[in-house]
């Protein structure tokens, strides 16, 4: 996903986004389309999220958060990220400049860094 974020950033300064799905063994990153056509932000298509939720539930999996990239900011959630997230969920942020990611647990409008290991 870091490579995908770098490629999208080079293609008009766009961010990537998607959902974090717990399959019972690890968290999968399911990339979605970015509704925003301009760079520097992201938005989900609600129908796409609903479709992924239905498929995940049929498999016994659960959506537990979101991910997106930051083009010019660190791998930490900004104020608007925290304000627009589902409470008590995870948020993975990919820092395009540093080529790294950070995982955060968001609860009660506060972000707490979470431990994780990226696997290809």
DSSP file (Angstrom, degrees, kcal/mol; ACC not computed):
  #  RESIDUE AA STRUCTURE BP1 BP2  ACC     N-H-->O    O-->H-N    N-H-->O    O-->H-N    TCO  KAPPA ALPHA  PHI   PSI    X-CA   Y-CA   Z-CA
    1    1 A X     >        0   0    0      0, 0.0     4,-2.6     0, 0.0     5,-0.2   0.000 360.0 360.0 360.0 -30.4    0.0    0.0    0.0
    2    2 A X  H  >  +     0   0    0      1,-0.2     4,-2.2     2,-0.2     5,-0.2   0.932 360.0  48.0 -61.8 -42.8    2.9    2.3    0.6
    3    3 A X  H  > S+     0   0    0      1,-0.2     4,-2.4     2,-0.2    -1,-0.2   0.899 110.9  51.2 -61.9 -40.7    3.9    1.9   -3.1
    4    4 A X  H  > S+     0   0    0      1,-0.2     4,-2.4     2,-0.2    -2,-0.2   0.886 109.9  50.1 -63.2 -39.1    0.3    2.6   -4.1
    5    5 A X  H  X S+     0   0    0     -4,-2.6     4,-2.2     2,-0.2    -2,-0.2   0.897 110.6  49.0 -66.6 -40.6    0.2    5.7   -2.0
    6    6 A X  H  X S+     0   0    0     -4,-2.2     4,-1.8     2,-0.2    -2,-0.2   0.914 112.4  48.4 -64.7 -43.0    3.5    7.0   -3.6
    7    7 A X  H  X S+     0   0    0     -4,-2.4     4,-1.1     2,-0.2    -2,-0.2   0.917 111.9  48.4 -63.2 -44.8    2.1    6.3   -7.1
    8    8 A X  H  < S+     0   0    0     -4,-2.4     6,-1.8     1,-0.2     3,-0.3   0.890 109.3  53.6 -64.0 -39.3   -1.2    8.1   -6.4
    9    9 A X  H  X S+     0   0    0     -4,-2.2     4,-1.8     4,-0.3    -1,-0.2   0.885 108.7  49.0 -62.9 -38.1    0.7   11.1   -4.9
   10   10 A X  H  < S+     0   0    0     -4,-1.8     2,-1.1     1,-0.2    -1,-0.2   0.729 100.5  71.1 -71.9 -21.9    2.7   11.3   -8.1
   11   11 A X  T  < S-     0   0    0     -4,-1.1    -1,-0.2    -3,-0.3     3,-0.2  -0.536 137.1 -45.2 -95.7  65.8   -0.5   11.1  -10.1
   12   12 A X  T  4 S-     0   0    0     -2,-1.1    27,-0.3    -3,-0.2    -2,-0.2   0.670  96.0 -73.4  86.7  17.6   -1.9   14.6   -9.3
   13   13 A X  S  < S+     0   0    0     -4,-1.8    27,-1.4    -5,-0.2    -4,-0.3   0.855  81.5 163.6  68.0  35.1   -1.3   14.6   -5.6
   14   14 A X        -     0   0    0     -6,-1.8     2,-0.3    25,-0.3    -1,-0.2  -0.557  30.8-136.4 -89.4 152.0   -4.1   12.1   -4.8
   15   15 A X        -     0   0    0     26,-0.6     2,-0.3    23,-0.3    19,-0.1  -0.741  12.6-136.4 -98.8 152.1   -4.5   10.2   -1.6
   16   16 A X        -     0   0    0     -2,-0.3    53,-1.6    78,-0.1     2,-0.3  -0.713  25.6-179.7 -99.3 161.1   -5.4    6.5   -1.3
   17   17 A X  E     +AB  32  68A   0     15,-0.6    15,-2.6    -2,-0.3     2,-0.3  -0.975  10.4 139.0-153.9 164.9   -8.0    5.2    1.1
   18   18 A X  E     -AB  31  67A   0     49,-2.0    49,-2.2    -2,-0.3     2,-0.3  -0.980  41.6 -73.4 177.6-169.0   -9.6    2.0    2.2
   19   19 A X  E     -AB  30  66A   0     11,-2.4    11,-2.8    -2,-0.3     2,-0.6  -0.834  26.1-133.3-116.1 148.9  -10.9   -0.1    5.0
   20   20 A X  E     -AB  29  65A   0     45,-2.5    44,-2.8    -2,-0.3    45,-1.0  -0.905  27.2-168.8 -99.6 121.6   -9.2   -2.2    7.7
   21   21 A X  E     -AB  28  63A   0      7,-2.7     7,-3.4    -2,-0.6     2,-0.6  -0.955  15.2-145.6-120.0 123.9  -10.8   -5.7    7.9
   22   22 A X  E     -AB  27  62A   0     40,-3.2    40,-1.9    -2,-0.5     5,-0.2  -0.774  15.5-179.1 -86.5 117.8  -10.1   -8.1   10.7
   23   23 A X        -     0   0    0      3,-2.1    -1,-0.1    -2,-0.6     4,-0.1   0.298  57.0 -97.7 -99.8   9.1  -10.3  -11.7    9.3
   24   24 A X  S    S+     0   0    0      2,-0.3     3,-0.1    38,-0.1    -2,-0.1   0.206 118.4  49.7  96.3 -15.1   -9.5  -13.3   12.6
   25   25 A X  S    S-     0   0    0      1,-0.5     2,-0.3     0, 0.0    -3,-0.1   0.665 121.7 -15.2-121.1 -40.8   -5.8  -13.8   12.0
   26   26 A X  S    S-     0   0    0     -5,-0.1    -3,-2.1     0, 0.0     2,-0.6  -0.936  73.7 -88.4-155.8 174.1   -4.6  -10.4   10.8
   27   27 A X  E     -A   22   0A   0     -2,-0.3     2,-0.3    -5,-0.2    -5,-0.2  -0.837  37.9-152.7 -97.3 123.2   -5.9   -7.0    9.5
   28   28 A X  E     -A   21   0A   0     -7,-3.4    -7,-2.7    -2,-0.6     2,-0.7  -0.711   9.2-136.7 -91.8 143.8   -6.4   -6.8    5.8
   29   29 A X  E     -A   20   0A   0     -2,-0.3     2,-0.7    -9,-0.2    -9,-0.2  -0.910  17.9-167.5-100.1 115.0   -6.2   -3.5    3.9
   30   30 A X  E     -A   19   0A   0    -11,-2.8   -11,-2.4    -2,-0.7     2,-0.1  -0.894  15.5-142.3-106.0 106.7   -9.0   -3.3    1.4
   31   31 A X  E     -A   18   0A   0     -2,-0.7   -13,-0.3   -13,-0.2     2,-0.2  -0.439  20.7-171.3 -71.5 138.9   -8.4   -0.4   -1.0
   32   32 A X  E     -A   17   0A   0    -15,-2.6   -15,-0.6    -2,-0.1     2,-0.2  -0.741  31.4 -86.8-120.9 170.9  -11.4    1.6   -2.1
   33   33 A X        -     0   0    0     -2,-0.2     2,-0.7   -17,-0.1    12,-0.4  -0.578  38.9-124.7 -76.8 142.7  -12.0    4.4   -4.6
   34   34 A X        -     0   0    0     -2,-0.2    10,-0.2     1,-0.2    -1,-0.0  -0.815  13.4-157.2 -89.4 118.9  -11.3    7.9   -3.4
   35   35 A X  S    S+     0   0    0      8,-3.3     2,-0.4    -2,-0.7    -1,-0.2   0.790  71.4  89.0 -66.9 -28.6  -14.4   10.0   -4.0
   36   36 A X        -     0   0    0      7,-0.3   -21,-0.1     1,-0.2     5,-0.1  -0.584  59.3-166.4 -75.0 127.2  -12.3   13.2   -4.0
   37   37 A X        +     0   0    0     -2,-0.4     2,-0.2     2,-0.1    -1,-0.2   0.648  69.0  66.5 -87.5 -17.2  -11.1   14.0   -7.5
   38   38 A X  S    S-     0   0    0      1,-0.1   -23,-0.3   -24,-0.0     3,-0.3  -0.645  90.6 -98.9-102.0 163.1   -8.6   16.6   -6.3
   39   39 A X  S    S+     0   0    0    -27,-0.3   -25,-0.3    -2,-0.2    -1,-0.1  -0.170  90.0  51.3 -74.6 169.3   -5.5   16.0   -4.2
   40   40 A X  S    S+     0   0    0    -27,-1.4     2,-0.3     1,-0.2    -1,-0.2   0.745 102.5  39.8  80.8  25.8   -5.0   16.5   -0.5
   41   41 A X        -     0   0    0     -3,-0.3   -26,-0.6    -5,-0.1     2,-0.3  -0.979  60.5-138.5 179.6 175.9   -8.0   14.6    0.9
   42   42 A X        -     0   0    0     -2,-0.3     2,-0.3   -28,-0.1    -8,-0.1  -0.992  10.7-179.6-151.6 155.9  -10.2   11.5    0.7
   43   43 A X        -     0   0    0     -2,-0.3    -8,-3.3    -7,-0.1    -7,-0.3  -0.971  24.6-125.0-153.4 146.4  -13.8   10.5    0.9
   44   44 A X        -     0   0    0     -2,-0.3     2,-0.6   -10,-0.2   -10,-0.1  -0.628  18.1-122.3 -92.2 150.4  -15.5    7.1    0.6
   45   45 A X     >  -     0   0    0    -12,-0.4     4,-2.0    -2,-0.2     3,-0.3  -0.848  23.6-144.9 -84.1 120.6  -18.3    6.1   -1.7
   46   46 A X  H  > S+     0   0    0     -2,-0.6     4,-2.5     1,-0.2     5,-0.2   0.849  96.2  53.9 -60.9 -36.3  -21.0    4.9    0.8
   47   47 A X  H  > S+     0   0    0      2,-0.2     4,-2.3     1,-0.2    -1,-0.2   0.894 107.8  50.5 -65.7 -38.5  -22.2    2.1   -1.6
   48   48 A X  H  > S+     0   0    0     -3,-0.3     4,-2.1     2,-0.2    -2,-0.2   0.912 110.9  48.8 -64.9 -41.9  -18.7    0.7   -1.9
   49   49 A X  H  X S+     0   0    0     -4,-2.0     4,-2.5     2,-0.2    -2,-0.2   0.918 110.9  50.8 -63.5 -43.2  -18.3    0.7    1.9
   50   50 A X  H  X S+     0   0    0     -4,-2.5     4,-2.5     1,-0.2    -2,-0.2   0.911 109.7  50.6 -60.4 -42.4  -21.7   -1.1    2.3
   51   51 A X  H  X S+     0   0    0     -4,-2.3     4,-2.2     1,-0.2    -1,-0.2   0.903 111.5  47.1 -63.0 -42.1  -20.7   -3.7   -0.3
   52   52 A X  H  X S+     0   0    0     -4,-2.1     4,-2.8     2,-0.2    -1,-0.2   0.896 111.1  52.7 -66.2 -39.9  -17.5   -4.4    1.5
   53   53 A X  H  X S+     0   0    0     -4,-2.5     4,-2.5     2,-0.2    -2,-0.2   0.923 109.7  48.0 -62.1 -44.4  -19.3   -4.6    4.8
   54   54 A X  H  X S+     0   0    0     -4,-2.5     4,-2.1     2,-0.2    -2,-0.2   0.936 114.0  46.6 -61.4 -46.9  -21.8   -7.1    3.5
   55   55 A X  H  X S+     0   0    0     -4,-2.2     4,-1.3     1,-0.2    -2,-0.2   0.914 112.6  50.2 -62.7 -43.4  -19.0   -9.3    2.0
   56   56 A X  H  <>S+     0   0    0     -4,-2.8     5,-3.3     1,-0.2     3,-0.4   0.924 110.4  49.5 -61.4 -45.1  -16.9   -9.1    5.2
   57   57 A X  H ><5S+     0   0    0     -4,-2.5     3,-1.2     1,-0.2    -1,-0.2   0.879 106.2  55.9 -63.9 -37.8  -19.9  -10.1    7.3
   58   58 A X  H 3<5S+     0   0    0     -4,-2.1    -1,-0.2     1,-0.3    -2,-0.2   0.824 110.6  46.2 -62.4 -30.2  -20.7  -13.1    5.1
   59   59 A X  T 3<5S-     0   0    0     -4,-1.3    -1,-0.3    -3,-0.4    -2,-0.2   0.445 120.7-109.1 -89.5  -1.7  -17.1  -14.3    5.6
   60   60 A X  T < 5S+     0   0    0     -3,-1.2    -3,-0.2    -4,-0.4     2,-0.2   0.709  78.0 130.7  79.3  20.2  -17.3  -13.7    9.4
   61   61 A X      < -     0   0    0     -5,-3.3     2,-0.4    -6,-0.2    -1,-0.3  -0.545  45.3-143.2-101.5 169.3  -14.9  -10.8    9.1
   62   62 A X  E     -B   22   0A   0    -40,-1.9   -40,-3.2    -2,-0.2     2,-0.5  -0.997  13.8-127.7-140.1 134.4  -15.3   -7.3   10.6
   63   63 A X  E     +B   21   0A   0     -2,-0.4   -42,-0.2   -42,-0.2     3,-0.1  -0.697  32.7 170.4 -75.4 123.2  -14.5   -3.8    9.4
   64   64 A X  E     -     0   0A   0    -44,-2.8    26,-2.6    -2,-0.5     2,-0.3   0.356  54.5 -34.5-119.5   3.1  -12.5   -2.3   12.3
   65   65 A X  E     -Bc  20  90A   0    -45,-1.0   -45,-2.5    24,-0.2     2,-0.3  -0.994  58.2 -92.8 170.1-165.6  -11.2    1.0   10.8
   66   66 A X  E     -Bc  19  91A   0     24,-1.9    26,-2.4    -2,-0.3     2,-0.3  -0.830  18.9-153.2-133.1 168.1   -9.9    2.9    7.8
   67   67 A X  E     +Bc  18  92A   0    -49,-2.2   -49,-2.0    -2,-0.3     2,-0.3  -0.986  17.9 159.4-141.3 155.7   -6.7    3.8    6.2
   68   68 A X  E     -Bc  17  93A   0     24,-1.8    26,-2.3    -2,-0.3     2,-0.3  -0.969  32.7-106.9-161.7 169.5   -5.5    6.7    4.0
   69   69 A X  E     - c   0  94A   0    -53,-1.6     2,-0.5    -2,-0.3    26,-0.2  -0.736  13.8-146.7-105.2 153.8   -2.3    8.4    2.9
   70   70 A X  E     - c   0  95A   0     24,-3.3    26,-2.4    -2,-0.3    27,-0.4  -0.986   7.2-167.1-115.2 124.2   -0.9   11.8    3.8
   71   71 A X  S    S+     0   0    0     -2,-0.5    26,-0.3     1,-0.2    -1,-0.1   0.902  86.6  10.7 -77.7 -42.4    1.0   13.4    1.0
   72   72 A X  S    S+     0   0    0     24,-0.1     2,-0.3     2,-0.1    -1,-0.2  -0.009 116.4  74.7-129.1  28.7    2.8   16.2    3.0
   73   73 A X  S    S-     0   0    0      1,-0.1    24,-0.3     5,-0.0    23,-0.2  -0.946  81.5 -91.1-142.9 158.9    2.2   15.2    6.6
   74   74 A X        -     0   0    0     -2,-0.3     2,-2.1     1,-0.1    22,-0.1  -0.089  50.3 -91.3 -66.7 168.7    3.4   12.6    9.1
   75   75 A X  S    S+     0   0    0     20,-0.1     2,-0.3    26,-0.1    18,-0.3  -0.294  95.5 100.0 -80.4  54.3    1.8    9.2    9.6
   76   76 A X  S    S-     0   0    0     -2,-2.1     2,-0.1    16,-0.1    16,-0.1  -0.980  80.5 -97.5-138.2 148.6   -0.5   10.6   12.4
   77   77 A X        -     0   0    0     -2,-0.3     2,-0.1    14,-0.1    34,-0.1  -0.419  33.8-144.8 -70.9 138.7   -4.1   11.7   12.3
   78   78 A X     >  -     0   0    0     -2,-0.1     4,-2.2     1,-0.1     5,-0.2  -0.347  35.6 -90.2 -88.0 177.7   -4.9   15.3   11.9
   79   79 A X  H  > S+     0   0    0      1,-0.2     4,-2.4     2,-0.2     5,-0.2   0.901 127.8  48.1 -57.6 -44.0   -7.9   17.1   13.5
   80   80 A X  H  > S+     0   0    0      2,-0.2     4,-1.4     1,-0.2    -1,-0.2   0.852 108.4  55.4 -69.4 -32.1  -10.2   16.4   10.6
   81   81 A X  H  4 S+     0   0    0      2,-0.2     4,-0.3     1,-0.2     3,-0.3   0.949 112.8  42.0 -60.8 -48.0   -9.2   12.8   10.5
   82   82 A X  H >< S+     0   0    0     -4,-2.2     3,-0.9     1,-0.2    -2,-0.2   0.882 112.5  54.0 -67.6 -39.1  -10.1   12.4   14.2
   83   83 A X  H 3< S+     0   0    0     -4,-2.4    -1,-0.2     1,-0.2    -2,-0.2   0.772 113.5  41.9 -67.5 -25.7  -13.3   14.4   13.8
   84   84 A X  T 3< S+     0   0    0     -4,-1.4    -1,-0.2    -3,-0.3     2,-0.2   0.295  92.9 100.3-108.3   9.9  -14.6   12.3   10.9
   85   85 A X  S <  S-     0   0    0     -3,-0.9     2,-0.3    -4,-0.3    24,-0.1  -0.615  80.6-100.7 -97.0 155.2  -13.8    8.8   12.1
   86   86 A X        -     0   0    0     -2,-0.2     3,-0.4     4,-0.1    20,-0.2  -0.564  50.5-105.8 -68.0 132.6  -16.1    6.2   13.7
   87   87 A X  S    S+     0   0    0     -2,-0.3    20,-0.2     1,-0.2     3,-0.1  -0.293  99.6  21.5 -63.9 147.4  -15.5    6.2   17.4
   88   88 A X  S    S+     0   0    0     18,-1.3     2,-0.3     1,-0.2    -1,-0.2   0.934  99.7 119.5  59.3  52.7  -13.5    3.3   18.9
   89   89 A X  E     - D   0 106A   0     17,-1.6    17,-3.2    -3,-0.4     2,-0.3  -0.865  62.3-106.8-136.0 171.2  -11.9    2.3   15.6
   90   90 A X  E     -cD  65 105A   0    -26,-2.6   -24,-1.9    -2,-0.3     2,-0.4  -0.712  23.6-165.5 -98.9 151.8   -8.4    2.0   14.1
   91   91 A X  E     -cD  66 104A   0     13,-2.5    13,-2.2    -2,-0.3     2,-0.5  -0.961   3.0-162.9-139.1 120.5   -6.8    4.3   11.5
   92   92 A X  E     -cD  67 103A   0    -26,-2.4   -24,-1.8    -2,-0.4     2,-0.5  -0.891  11.1-166.6-101.0 129.1   -3.7    3.5    9.5
   93   93 A X  E     -cD  68 102A   0      9,-2.9     9,-2.4    -2,-0.5     2,-0.6  -0.969   8.8-150.7-121.9 131.2   -2.0    6.4    8.0
   94   94 A X  E     -cD  69 101A   0    -26,-2.3   -24,-3.3    -2,-0.5     2,-0.8  -0.884   6.9-149.1-102.6 121.7    0.6    6.2    5.3
   95   95 A X  E  >> -cD  70 100A   0      5,-3.2     4,-1.3    -2,-0.6     5,-1.3  -0.816   8.2-166.0 -89.6 109.4    3.2    9.0    5.2
   96   96 A X  T  45S+     0   0    0    -26,-2.4    -1,-0.2    -2,-0.8   -25,-0.1   0.891  83.8  50.6 -66.1 -41.1    4.2    9.2    1.5
   97   97 A X  T  45S+     0   0    0    -27,-0.4    -1,-0.2   -26,-0.3   -23,-0.1   0.922 120.2  33.3 -65.8 -44.8    7.3   11.4    2.1
   98   98 A X  T  45S-     0   0    0      2,-0.1    -1,-0.2     0, 0.0    -2,-0.2   0.575 101.6-132.6 -87.6 -10.4    8.8    9.1    4.8
   99   99 A X  T  <5 +     0   0    0     -4,-1.3     2,-0.3     1,-0.2    -3,-0.2   0.920  67.3 108.6  57.3  47.8    7.5    5.9    3.2
  100  100 A X  E   < -D   95   0A   0     -5,-1.3    -5,-3.2   -98,-0.1     2,-0.3  -0.925  56.5-134.7-144.6 170.3    6.2    4.6    6.5
  101  101 A X  E     -D   94   0A   0     -2,-0.3     2,-0.4    -7,-0.2    -7,-0.2  -0.913   6.4-157.4-129.9 154.7    2.8    4.0    8.2
  102  102 A X  E     -D   93   0A   0     -9,-2.4    -9,-2.9    -2,-0.3     2,-0.4  -0.993   9.3-147.8-131.4 140.3    1.4    4.6   11.6
  103  103 A X  E     -DE  92 114A   0     11,-0.6    11,-2.9    -2,-0.4     2,-0.4  -0.907  18.7-174.8-110.7 135.6   -1.6    2.8   13.3
  104  104 A X  E     -DE  91 113A   0    -13,-2.2   -13,-2.5    -2,-0.4     2,-0.6  -0.972  23.2-142.9-132.8 141.7   -3.8    4.7   15.7
  105  105 A X  E     -DE  90 112A   0      7,-3.0     7,-2.4    -2,-0.4     2,-0.6  -0.931  23.2-157.2-100.2 122.7   -6.8    3.7   17.9
  106  106 A X  E     +DE  89 111A   0    -17,-3.2   -17,-1.6    -2,-0.6   -18,-1.3  -0.897  24.6 153.9-106.9 120.5   -9.3    6.6   17.9
  107  107 A X  E >   - E   0 110A   0      3,-2.5     3,-1.3    -2,-0.6   -20,-0.1  -0.983  65.5  -2.1-148.0 134.3  -11.6    6.8   20.9
  108  108 A X  T 3  S-     0   0    0     -2,-0.3     3,-0.1     1,-0.3    -1,-0.1   0.883 128.3 -57.4  53.2  43.2  -13.5    9.8   22.4
  109  109 A X  T 3  S+     0   0    0      1,-0.2     2,-0.4   -27,-0.2    -1,-0.3   0.725 116.2 112.6  62.4  24.0  -11.9   12.2   19.8
  110  110 A X  E <   -E  107   0A   0     -3,-1.3    -3,-2.5   -28,-0.1     2,-0.5  -0.978  57.6-142.9-127.9 143.1   -8.4   11.1   21.0
  111  111 A X  E     -E  106   0A   0     -2,-0.4     2,-0.4    -5,-0.2    -5,-0.2  -0.893  14.0-173.1-107.4 130.1   -5.7    9.2   19.0
  112  112 A X  E     -E  105   0A   0     -7,-2.4    -7,-3.0    -2,-0.5    -2,-0.0  -0.988  29.9-115.4-122.5 127.5   -3.5    6.7   20.7
  113  113 A X  E     -E  104   0A   0     -2,-0.4     2,-0.3    -9,-0.2    -9,-0.3  -0.328  32.5-157.3 -62.0 137.5   -0.6    5.1   18.8
  114  114 A X  E     -E  103   0A   0    -11,-2.9   -11,-0.6    -2,-0.0     2,-0.2  -0.880  15.7-115.4-118.4 150.1   -1.0    1.3   18.4
  115  115 A X        +     0   0    0     -2,-0.3     2,-0.3   -13,-0.1   -13,-0.0  -0.578  44.6 153.1 -81.7 144.6    1.7   -1.4   17.7
  116  116 A X        -     0   0    0     -2,-0.2     2,-0.4   -13,-0.0   -13,-0.1  -0.981  35.1-137.5-162.9 163.3    1.6   -3.3   14.4
  117  117 A X        -     0   0    0     -2,-0.3     2,-0.4     2,-0.0    -2,-0.0  -0.999  21.0-136.9-127.7 129.2    3.8   -5.1   11.9
  118  118 A X        -     0   0    0     -2,-0.4     2,-0.4   -17,-0.1    -2,-0.0  -0.713  21.1-172.2 -84.4 132.5    3.4   -4.7    8.2
  119  119 A X              0   0    0     -2,-0.4    -2,-0.0     1,-0.1     0, 0.0  -0.980 360.0 360.0-123.9 141.3    3.5   -7.8    6.1
  120  120 A X              0   0    0     -2,-0.4    -1,-0.1  -119,-0.0    -2,-0.0   0.470 360.0 360.0 -80.1 360.0    3.6   -7.9    2.3
